[in-house]
């Protein structure tokens, strides 16, 4: 067994998002978000859970940041609540909301932890949804105006920014499957939404550069390694189609300035309306790309299965089994994806901005929370990331998802991803064994095989 060291300037972090942890959904001038509205409709979320209180981070942020300091990480990725800053989405600025995030940024800098701020992690102001949400072109300007408010407040001291977290999920789970807010089910609307999110991102990056903010800015994409269910041509083609749908839909325009051509031909009339300069400004609109990787997918051709004519299932490689969410575990997939970034997409600067797992806890007699399976999961993915770096992949950092247990969207509070366990009755924080293990990884800047 040997020790695998990471580059000396590697960033070690953990991640959260505003709606999943903050609570305080109606306090200090905050407006209603689409997730406030969606989660309050019975049946939309498991157990009818919602984020009204969540982890109560809004009131306990100082305790949480002290825990983060104890963890020893040198960066922390978190998101801002748009309706906490601009309750109606446009116009009025809620100073209390802006000041809340300014306090977090300042405390992180005091602790020598680099803030990595995400502007949008799915909690669109409900007032904007009532005006059409991301499906209408006006959303590009709404987002740009919001970004300007934030950049002018925090842009002088935040070194890393992400515009939008997982725009694919926001578009296709929000507007096609409908399992997430705002709960719409229309593929063509989802495609138009996906495009508006891309253009909104590009416009915000242009603004960031125009304001001469000193940090780096990028976008965060959910990615997955895809494998055909067999070597039959139809399965191979379905797997490629799913790759283009999930991964290429944003990587291709960001890197190459165009959408995947075969995929756009396949969807026909569902393709989005694109204005002349959209893809020109999208190309190269990043200093880095954040990759969120959890699992790999096996794809089979299913001619009767929706517009994409395919089915997907999560894949676990031996000796791994599935997680508490029935997601597969396939560390090799993260290596494959990172090699694709190098070999097919020009080797841009990348961070793993989310990677983690929900596992069942074992609470020991002494009160410690033993999560050995989570430790194994993280270690195996870190080892594959180290391989990628050895191969020349331009990977500069890792953020475990999540720092805290949290509201896990349509799954409610059942799945627990955190390095820190939250007792939702008392809201007390209990660092798991994975917390101590990751603490050692960060301290040593590497991992034992």
Long-range contacts (C-beta under 8 A, 24 or more apart in sequence): 1-448, 1-449, 2-448, 2-449, 3-444, 3-446, 3-447, 3-448, 3-449, 4-382, 4-383, 4-386, 4-446, 4-447, 4-448, 4-449, 5-444, 5-445, 5-446, 6-386, 6-389, 6-445, 6-446, 7-389, 7-396, 8-445, 9-396, 10-396, 10-397, 10-398, 10-445, 11-74, 11-75, 11-114, 11-351, 11-396, 11-397, 11-398, 12-72, 12-73, 12-74, 12-75, 12-397, 12-398, 12-441, 12-442, 12-445, 13-73, 13-74, 13-75, 13-76, 13-77, 13-114, 13-116, 13-397, 13-398, 13-399, 13-400, 14-68, 14-71, 14-73, 14-76, 14-77, 14-399, 14-400, 14-401, 14-402, 14-403, 14-419, 14-438, 15-76, 15-77, 15-78, 15-116, 15-353, 15-354, 15-399, 15-400, 15-401, 15-402, 15-403, 16-57, 16-77, 16-78, 16-79, 16-402, 16-403, 16-404, 16-406, 17-78, 17-79, 17-118, 17-121, 17-122, 17-165, 17-406, 18-78, 18-79, 18-80, 18-81, 18-84, 18-121, 18-123, 19-51, 19-54, 19-81, 19-121, 19-122, 19-123, 19-407, 20-51, 20-54, 20-55, 20-121, 20-402, 20-406, 20-407, 20-408, 20-409, 21-54, 21-55, 21-57, 21-404, 21-406, 21-407, 22-51, 22-54, 22-55, 22-56, 22-57, 22-58, 22-81, 22-84, 23-51, 23-52, 23-53, 23-54, 23-55, 23-56, 23-57, 23-58, 23-59, 24-56, 24-58, 24-59, 25-51, 25-52, 27-58, 28-84, 28-94, 28-96, 28-97, 28-100, 29-84, 29-87, 29-94, 29-96, 29-97, 30-81, 30-83, 30-84, 30-87, 30-94, 30-97, 31-83, 31-84, 31-86, 31-87, 31-88, 31-89, 31-94, 31-125, 31-126, 31-127, 32-83, 32-125, 32-126, 32-127, 33-81, 33-82, 33-83, 33-123, 33-124, 33-125, 33-126, 33-181, 34-122, 34-123, 34-124, 34-125, 34-126, 34-129, 34-133, 34-174, 34-181, 34-182, 35-122, 35-123, 35-181, 36-123, 36-126, 37-126, 37-129, 37-181, 37-182, 38-180, 38-181, 38-182, 38-183, 39-181, 41-183, 44-183, 44-410, 45-409, 45-410, 45-411, 45-412, 46-410, 46-411, 46-412, 46-414, 47-412, 47-413, 47-414, 48-412, 49-407, 49-412, 49-413, 50-407, 51-407, 53-427, 54-406, 54-407, 55-404, 55-405, 55-406, 55-422, 55-427, 56-427, 57-404, 58-100, 60-427, 61-100, 61-103, 61-104, 61-107, 62-107, 63-429, 64-403, 64-404, 64-429, 65-104, 65-107, 65-108, 65-111, 65-113, 67-403, 67-420, 67-429, 67-431, 68-108, 68-111, 68-113, 68-403, 69-111, 69-113, 70-431, 70-439, 71-403, 71-419, 71-435, 71-438, 71-439, 71-442, 72-439, 72-442, 72-443, 73-113, 73-442, 74-112, 74-113, 74-114, 74-442, 75-113, 75-114, 75-115, 75-116, 75-160, 75-397, 75-399, 76-108, 76-113, 76-114, 76-115, 76-116, 76-403, 77-116, 77-117, 77-118, 77-160, 77-162, 77-353, 77-399, 78-104, 78-115, 78-116, 78-117, 78-118, 79-117, 79-118, 79-119, 79-120, 79-121, 79-165, 80-117, 80-118, 80-119, 80-120, 80-150, 81-123, 82-119, 82-120, 82-123, 82-124, 82-125, 82-146, 83-123, 83-124, 83-125, 83-126, 85-146, 85-149, 85-150, 86-125, 86-146, 86-149, 87-125, 87-127, 88-125, 88-127, 88-128, 89-124, 89-125, 89-127, 89-128, 89-131, 89-142, 89-146, 90-128, 90-142, 90-145, 90-146, 93-149, 98-149, 98-150, 98-153, 101-150, 101-153, 101-154, 102-153, 102-154, 105-154, 105-157, 105-158, 106-157, 109-157, 114-159, 114-160, 115-157, 115-158, 115-159, 115-160, 116-158, 116-159, 116-160, 116-161, 116-162, 116-353, 116-399, 117-150, 117-154, 117-158, 117-160, 117-161, 117-162, 118-161, 118-162, 118-163, 118-164, 118-165, 118-220, 119-143, 119-146, 119-147, 119-150, 119-161, 119-162, 119-163, 119-164, 119-204, 120-163, 120-164, 120-165, 120-170, 121-165, 122-165, 122-166, 122-169, 122-170, 122-174, 122-180, 122-181, 124-181, 124-182, 129-182, 133-182, 133-193, 134-170, 134-171, 134-174, 134-175, 134-193, 134-196, 134-197, 134-200, 135-175, 135-184, 135-189, 135-192, 135-193, 135-196, 136-196, 137-196, 139-196, 139-200, 140-196, 140-199, 140-200, 140-203, 141-203, 143-200, 143-203, 143-204, 144-200, 144-203, 144-204, 144-207, 147-204, 147-207, 147-208, 148-207, 148-211, 151-207, 151-208, 151-211, 151-213, 152-211, 155-208, 155-211, 155-213, 155-214, 155-215, 156-213, 156-214, 158-215, 159-214, 159-215, 159-216, 160-215, 160-216, 160-217, 160-218, 160-288, 161-208, 161-213, 161-215, 161-216, 161-217, 161-218, 162-217, 162-218, 162-219, 162-220, 162-290, 162-353, 163-200, 163-201, 163-204, 163-205, 163-217, 163-218, 163-219, 164-197, 164-200, 164-201, 164-219, 164-220, 165-220, 165-292, 166-220, 166-221, 166-222, 166-292, 167-194, 167-197, 167-198, 167-201, 167-219, 167-221, 167-250, 168-194, 168-221, 168-222, 168-246, 168-249, 168-250, 169-222, 170-197, 171-197, 179-410, 180-409, 180-410, 187-267, 187-270, 187-306, 187-307, 188-269, 188-270, 191-267, 191-270, 191-271, 191-272, 192-272, 192-273, 194-249, 194-272, 195-272, 195-273, 195-274, 195-278, 198-250, 198-253, 198-254, 198-278, 198-282, 199-275, 199-278, 199-281, 199-282, 201-282, 201-285, 202-278, 202-281, 202-282, 202-285, 203-281, 205-285, 205-286, 206-281, 206-285, 216-287, 216-288, 216-349, 217-286, 217-287, 217-288, 218-286, 218-287, 218-288, 218-289, 218-290, 218-349, 219-250, 219-254, 219-285, 219-286, 219-289, 219-290, 220-289, 220-290, 220-291, 220-292, 220-353, 220-354, 221-247, 221-250, 221-251, 221-289, 221-290, 221-291, 221-292, 222-246, 222-292, 222-293, 222-354, 223-247, 223-291, 223-292, 223-293, 223-337, 224-293, 224-294, 224-295, 224-296, 224-297, 224-333, 224-337, 225-296, 225-297, 225-330, 225-332, 225-333, 225-334, 225-336, 225-337, 226-296, 226-297, 226-298, 226-299, 226-312, 227-296, 227-297, 227-298, 227-299, 227-315, 228-298, 228-299, 228-300, 229-298, 229-299, 229-300, 230-300, 232-301, 234-301, 235-299, 235-300, 235-301, 237-301, 238-299, 238-300, 238-301, 238-302, 238-309, 238-310, 239-299, 241-266, 241-299, 241-308, 241-309, 241-310, 242-297, 242-299, 242-308, 242-310, 242-312, 245-308, 246-297, 247-337, 251-289, 251-345, 253-279, 253-282, 253-283, 254-282, 254-283, 254-284, 254-285, 254-286, 254-289, 255-283, 255-284, 255-345, 255-346, 255-348, 256-283, 257-282, 257-283, 257-284, 266-308, 267-307, 270-307, 286-348, 287-349, 288-348, 288-349, 288-350, 288-351, 288-396, 289-341, 289-348, 289-349, 289-350, 289-351, 290-350, 290-351, 290-352, 290-353, 290-354, 291-337, 291-338, 291-341, 291-350, 291-351, 291-352, 291-353, 292-352, 292-353, 292-354, 292-355, 292-401, 293-333, 293-334, 293-337, 293-352, 293-354, 293-355, 293-381, 294-327, 294-354, 294-355, 294-356, 294-357, 295-327, 295-328, 295-329, 295-330, 295-333, 296-328, 296-330, 296-332, 296-333, 323-357, 323-358, 323-359, 323-377, 324-357, 324-358, 324-359, 324-360, 324-414, 324-415, 324-416, 325-358, 325-411, 325-415, 327-357, 327-358, 329-357, 329-377, 329-380, 331-380, 331-381, 331-383, 331-384, 332-384, 334-381, 334-384, 334-385, 334-388, 335-384, 335-385, 335-387, 335-388, 338-384, 338-385, 338-388, 338-393, 338-395, 339-388, 339-391, 339-393, 341-393, 341-394, 342-388, 342-391, 342-392, 342-393, 342-394, 347-392, 347-393, 347-394, 348-394, 349-394, 349-396, 350-393, 350-394, 350-395, 350-396, 351-395, 351-396, 351-397, 351-398, 351-399, 352-381, 352-385, 352-395, 352-397, 352-398, 352-399, 353-399, 354-399, 354-401, 355-381, 355-398, 355-399, 355-400, 355-401, 356-400, 356-401, 356-402, 356-417, 357-417, 358-408, 358-415, 358-416, 358-417, 359-416, 361-416, 361-421, 361-432, 367-430, 368-432, 368-433, 369-421, 369-430, 369-431, 369-432, 369-433, 370-432, 370-433, 371-432, 371-433, 371-434, 372-433, 374-432, 374-434, 375-433, 375-434, 375-437, 378-434, 378-437, 378-438, 378-441, 379-447, 379-448, 382-441, 382-447, 383-447, 383-449, 386-446, 386-447, 400-438, 404-429
